[in-house]
Amino acid sequence: PWKHHTLRSLGCRRLVSSRHAGASVVGLVGLLRGSRAHAALNSLSADFIAASSAALGERGRLEEIGKRGVWSDGRAAAAGVAYAVLDMATEVPSRPGWFLRRGVQGPARA
């Protein structure tokens, strides 16, 4: 897809499809070669939240920037992940540095 071309031009070498949650998990598991991710930044709803969570290892962190179908604190706790919903519409325009630290650098350090 066109967005993959854009991401590759920005230096991303490993990409998976976001057309179907199941296919995304299969692609991600292949990229991780049997290991689990430390953190994920998710912007898609419904099954993609569960798919992102499934790719995380123990004490993984999931940062959600979507608005539809977000998980409750109880659902995240049941999945065993640290989960936070980031409100991009509010936080990014008023505090762009906050988003950079929390949304981009934060998950990488989790």
Backbone hydrogen bonds in HBPLUS format (Angstrom, degrees):
<---DONOR---> <-ACCEPTOR-->    atom                        ^
c    i                          cat <-CA-CA->   ^        H-A-AA   ^      H-
h    n   atom  resd res      DA  || num        DHA   H-A  angle D-A-AA Bond
n    s   type  num  typ     dist DA aas  dist angle  dist       angle   num
A0004-HIS N   A0001-PRO O   3.07 MM   3  5.44 132.2  2.31 106.1 118.4     1
A0005-HIS N   A0001-PRO O   3.41 MM   4  6.89 150.9  2.50 147.3 154.8     2
A0005-HIS N   A0002-TRP O   3.08 MM   3  5.25 119.4  2.46 100.0 114.3     3
A0006-THR N   A0002-TRP O   3.18 MM   4  6.58 156.2  2.24 149.7 156.0     4
A0007-LEU N   A0003-LYS O   2.93 MM   4  6.16 162.7  1.96 148.6 153.0     5
A0008-ARG N   A0004-HIS O   2.87 MM   4  6.05 158.7  1.91 151.1 156.9     6
A0009-SER N   A0005-HIS O   2.97 MM   4  6.21 149.9  2.07 145.3 153.6     7
A0010-LEU N   A0006-THR O   3.19 MM   4  6.50 126.0  2.50 137.2 151.0     8
A0010-LEU N   A0007-LEU O   3.05 MM   3  5.06 138.3  2.23  96.1 108.4     9
A0012-CYS N   A0007-LEU O   3.07 MM   5  5.52 158.6  2.12 148.2 141.4    10
A0011-GLY N   A0008-ARG O   2.98 MM   3  5.08 161.3  2.02 106.4 111.5    11
A0024-SER N   A0020-HIS O   2.94 MM   4  6.19 150.2  2.03 152.9 162.3    12
A0025-VAL N   A0021-ALA O   3.03 MM   4  6.36 156.0  2.09 152.8 158.0    13
A0026-VAL N   A0022-GLY O   3.08 MM   4  6.35 164.5  2.10 151.0 154.9    14
A0027-GLY N   A0023-ALA O   2.93 MM   4  6.10 162.9  1.96 148.0 152.8    15
A0028-LEU N   A0024-SER O   2.84 MM   4  6.01 157.7  1.89 148.3 155.1    16
A0029-VAL N   A0025-VAL O   2.82 MM   4  5.97 165.3  1.84 156.1 159.7    17
A0030-GLY N   A0026-VAL O   3.08 MM   4  6.27 154.2  2.15 143.1 150.1    18
A0031-LEU N   A0027-GLY O   3.04 MM   4  6.35 152.0  2.12 144.3 151.8    19
A0032-LEU N   A0028-LEU O   2.87 MM   4  6.13 153.2  1.94 152.7 160.4    20
A0033-ARG N   A0029-VAL O   2.98 MM   4  6.04 119.0  2.37 137.6 152.0    21
A0033-ARG N   A0030-GLY O   3.30 MM   3  5.08 145.5  2.42  93.3 103.1    22
A0035-SER N   A0032-LEU O   3.15 MM   3  5.31 165.3  2.17 113.0 115.3    23
A0037-ALA N   A0055-ALA O   2.91 MM  18  6.02 163.6  1.94 157.7 155.8    24
A0057-GLY N   A0037-ALA O   2.88 MM  20  5.71 158.3  1.93 162.8 157.1    25
A0061-ARG N   A0038-HIS O   3.04 MM  23  6.47 151.1  2.13 138.5 146.8    26
A0040-ALA N   A0061-ARG O   2.92 MM  21  6.47 142.1  2.06 156.0 165.7    27
A0063-GLU N   A0040-ALA O   2.86 MM  23  6.19 171.6  1.87 169.3 169.7    28
A0042-ASN N   A0063-GLU O   2.85 MM  21  6.23 162.8  1.88 165.1 170.6    29
A0065-ILE N   A0042-ASN O   2.76 MM  23  6.06 170.8  1.77 173.4 175.4    30
A0048-PHE N   A0045-SER O   3.15 MM   3  5.58 156.9  2.21 134.7 129.3    31
A0049-ILE N   A0046-ALA O   3.11 MM   3  5.86 147.9  2.22 120.9 127.8    32
A0051-ALA N   A0047-ASP O   2.90 MM   4  6.11 152.7  1.97 145.3 154.2    33
A0052-SER N   A0048-PHE O   2.86 MM   4  5.94 159.1  1.91 142.0 146.9    34
A0053-SER N   A0049-ILE O   2.98 MM   4  6.18 158.8  2.02 147.0 153.2    35
A0054-ALA N   A0050-ALA O   2.86 MM   4  6.05 152.6  1.93 146.8 154.1    36
A0055-ALA N   A0052-SER O   3.23 MM   3  5.34 137.3  2.42  97.9 109.2    37
A0056-LEU N   A0053-SER O   3.07 MM   3  5.38 159.5  2.11 110.2 116.7    38
A0060-GLY N   A0057-GLY O   2.94 MM   3  5.20 130.6  2.19 143.6 135.8    39
A0082-ALA N   A0060-GLY O   2.99 MM  22  6.32 168.4  2.01 162.2 160.5    40
A0062-LEU N   A0082-ALA O   2.75 MM  20  6.09 168.6  1.76 169.4 171.8    41
A0084-ALA N   A0062-LEU O   3.11 MM  22  6.62 152.2  2.20 158.7 164.6    42
A0064-GLU N   A0084-ALA O   2.79 MM  20  6.06 172.6  1.80 165.8 168.0    43
A0086-LEU N   A0064-GLU O   2.70 MM  22  5.90 165.8  1.72 165.0 169.7    44
A0076-ALA N   A0072-SER O   3.12 MM   4  6.42 162.2  2.15 151.9 156.2    45
A0077-ALA N   A0073-ASP O   2.92 MM   4  6.13 157.4  1.97 147.6 154.4    46
A0078-ALA N   A0074-GLY O   2.93 MM   4  6.14 152.9  2.01 145.0 152.2    47
A0079-ALA N   A0075-ARG O   3.10 MM   4  6.36 139.7  2.27 139.5 149.8    48
A0079-ALA N   A0076-ALA O   3.10 MM   3  5.08 125.2  2.41  93.8 108.1    49
A0080-GLY N   A0076-ALA O   3.05 MM   4  6.33 116.4  2.47 136.2 152.7    50
A0081-VAL N   A0076-ALA O   3.29 MM   5  5.78 169.6  2.30 152.2 151.3    51
A0080-GLY N   A0077-ALA O   3.01 MM   3  4.98 144.9  2.14  97.1 108.1    52
A0091-GLU N   A0087-ASP O   2.90 MM   4  5.94 169.5  1.91 169.0 168.8    53
A0092-VAL N   A0088-MET O   3.20 MM   4  5.35 150.9  2.29 125.6 134.3    54
A0095-ARG N   A0091-GLU O   2.72 MM   4  5.44 144.0  1.85 149.1 158.9    55
A0098-TRP N   A0095-ARG O   3.03 MM   3  5.31 124.9  2.35 105.6 119.3    56
A0099-PHE N   A0095-ARG O   3.30 MM   4  6.75 155.3  2.36 153.0 159.1    57
A0100-LEU N   A0096-PRO O   3.10 MM   4  6.39 161.6  2.13 149.0 153.7    58
A0101-ARG N   A0097-GLY O   3.00 MM   4  6.25 164.2  2.03 151.0 154.6    59
A0102-ARG N   A0098-TRP O   2.78 MM   4  5.87 170.5  1.79 158.9 162.2    60
A0103-GLY N   A0099-PHE O   2.64 MM   4  5.00 141.7  1.78 132.0 145.5    61
A0105-GLN N   A0100-LEU O   2.95 MM   5  6.24 171.2  1.96 165.5 168.4    62
A0106-GLY N   A0101-ARG O   2.68 MM   5  5.64 123.5  2.00 134.0 151.8    63
A0109-ARG N   A0106-GLY O   3.04 MM   3  5.38 140.0  2.20 107.8 118.8    64
A0110-ALA N   A0107-PRO O   3.18 MM   3  5.08 147.1  2.30  96.6 106.3    65
